Amino acid sequence: MSNRALLEVIALDVEDAVAAQEGGADRLELVTDIAADGLTPSRETFAAVRAAVDIPLRVMLRRTDGFAAGDLAGLVETARGLRAEGADEFVLGFLDAEGGPDLAAVEAVVAELDGCRWTFHRAIDRAPDRDQLRKALAELPGLDTYLTAGSAGGVDEGMPVLLAEAARAAEPGYRARILVGGGLALRHLPELRAAGIDAFHIGGAARPSGWDGPVSAAAVAEWRGALG
């Protein structure tokens, strides 16, 4: 069995996607409007990126900044449109006013995905009770990943949580894969890998010129080499 770790890279457009694939990314997270922490791209952008690369591609389902679902009917329609365009992997996650999982919103969107695989994104890092959130979502179809830094403050603060959750991987609510992202640095990798974590997510780390510049294939390749 291969012990190759998964490397996911944020892409905003075709140029990013092509560079990420050239650098050795295993999967893309496709978003727009990174100033709002990543919103849903247009169907046209998805179609162009899907035609340009052949690695898996997870599409963000998020219409507004923050972690409230907002216009749920519009969100469901967006999911339906992306499915019609051929999208088959997604990223989503909504919290209610108390910070718990907004099950009504998540279930309404997931119902449009026809069992497609999806990631619950870093909304988990804003939830006051991560354990409750995980157990509430555990049986939803298609959920196979949590994108998390272990803390809203990033991996430096969240490392103890990440290690503790990795140790619970056999328990109900903890079987979805941990995809570490949010302030992730190369120096974090040895400890995370030693804990059995095998999936990593980078955005700014793939862009030496910052978010105003494109993904660098060389930067992605450095991460790919570090992960093995």
N, C-alpha and C positions, 0 to 999 in steps of 0.2 A: 504494500500500500504506500502511495506517495505521501510524504509529509510536507509537500509544497503548501505554503500559506497563500491565502487569497489576498490580492491587492486590488482594491477598488479606488478609482480616481474620479473626482468630480469633473464633469465636462459641461461646458456651456454651449458648445457649437461643434461643427464638423472638424475644425482645425484642432481643437482640444482633443476630440475623440481619436483622431488619427494619430496624434503625437502620443497619447496615452497608450494606445495599442502598440505602437512602434517601441515604446519604452518597456513593454512587458506587463502592462496592466491586465488583470484577469477579467475585470468587470468595470463598467462605468455607472456612475450615478449622474443622470442627466437632469439639469435644473436650469432655470433662468433667474435673473435678479438676485445675485449673490448678496447685494446690500441688504436684502430682506432674509438672508440666510437660506435662500434657495426656494424658488417657487416653480410651479408647473410650466414646462416649456410648451411652445405651440406644437400642434400636430405636424406642421410643416418642418419644424426643427427636428422633431423626433424622426420623421420619415427620412430626412437628409442624413442624419447621423446613422440611422439604422442601415441605410444603403452604403455608407462609407466604411463601416467596420463590421467585423463578424464576431466580436466578443459579446458576452451577455451585457445587457443594458437595462438598468433599473430607472424608471421614470418617476420623478417626484410628483405627488398629488398634494398640492398645497397652494391655495389661492391668495392667502394673505399672510403678512408678517405675524409672528406669534404662533401659538399652538391651539387656538380655537379654530373649530371647523369653518366658522363663518357661514357663507351661503352654501348650505348643504346640497340643495337641489342643483346648484351650479357645479359643485364639486362632483356630484354623481354624474352629471352630464359630461363633464370633462373626462372622467374615468371611462365613460362609455365611448366617447370619441376616440380616445387613445387606444382602447381595445380594438375599435373598428379599424384603426390605422395599423394595427399589428403589434402593439406593445403587449408584452407578456410577462414583465416583471416590474414591480412598483416599490415606491417608498412612501410611507404615510404615517400619521400619528397625531391624534387630537386629544386635548385635555379639556376637562370641564372647568367651571369657575373655581372649584376647590383644588384643582390640580390633579384630580384623579383621571383615569381614562374615560374619555367620552365614548362610551360603548355604542350609543345610538348612532353617532356619526361614523365611527370606525366600521360598525357592522353594515351600515348603509352603503359605504364605499366598497367594502370587501365583497358585498353581494354582487357588485358589477364586475368583479374581476374573474369570475368563473373558475375559482380555484388557483389562479396564478400565484406564484411565489411573491412575497413582499417582505420588506423590512419595516419594522417600527423604529422611527428615527429618534433623534436626541430629545424629543419630548419626554422620554423616560428620565432624563437627567434633571428635569424640572418638577417631576412628580414627588410629593412629600413621602409617599410610600411605594417604593419600587417593587417590593414583594407583592403588595396587593395588586399593582398594575399588571405585573407578569402573570399572576394567577388568574386575573380577570380576562386576560387576552389569550390564555394558553390554548384554548380549543378552537380558536378562529381558523378557518381554512386558509392555507397558504402562508401563514406566518412562519418564517424560518430563520429570521435574523433580528437582532436588536443592534442598532447603531448607537453606541454609547461611549462616553468618556469616563463614566462612573460618577461624574459630578458636572454640574453646570459650569464650574470653573475650569474644566479641562482635565486631561489625563494626569497631570502632576497631582492635583487634588484628589482625583478619583481612583488612583491606583489601588488603594486598599479595597474599594468596592469591586473593582474589576476582578481582582484576585479572588475575593470571597465568592463572587457569583460564578466564576469559572469553576471553583471547587464544588459547586452545587449542580453541575451540568446534568446529573442523572435524575434530579428531582423534578416533579411536576412544576411547570412554570419557568423552568430554567433550561429546557432542552433546546430552545432556539439558539442558533449560533450567535456568539458575541463578535460583533464587528467594531473594533476600536477606532474611534475617530473623534477629533476635537482637541486641538493642542497636542496631537501625537507627534513625537520626535523620534529620530532614529535611536536615541539613547534609551528609549523606553522598551525597545523590541526584545532584548534578551530576557528581561523579567517577565514580560507578557508571554513570550514563547515558552519559557520554562513552566509557566502555569497552564499550558495547554491551549492557549488562545491562538487561533490560526487564521484570523481575518482582520484586515487593516484597511483604513479608509483615509485618503489624503486629498486635500484641496489646495490650500496655499503652499504646502510643501512641494507640490508639483509645479509651482510657478515662481521661479527665481526672481522675476520682475514684479511680483505682486499680482493682485487680482486684475490689474489693468493689462497685464500681459498674458500670453497663452500658456497652456501646459507645455512643459519642456520634456521631450522624450528622454533626454539625458538625466533629468531629475527623477523621472519615473524609473529609469533603469537603475539608478543608485539604490532606490528602495527595493526594487526587484532583486538586486544582488544581495542586499542586506538580509532579505527574507529567505533567500535560497529557493 
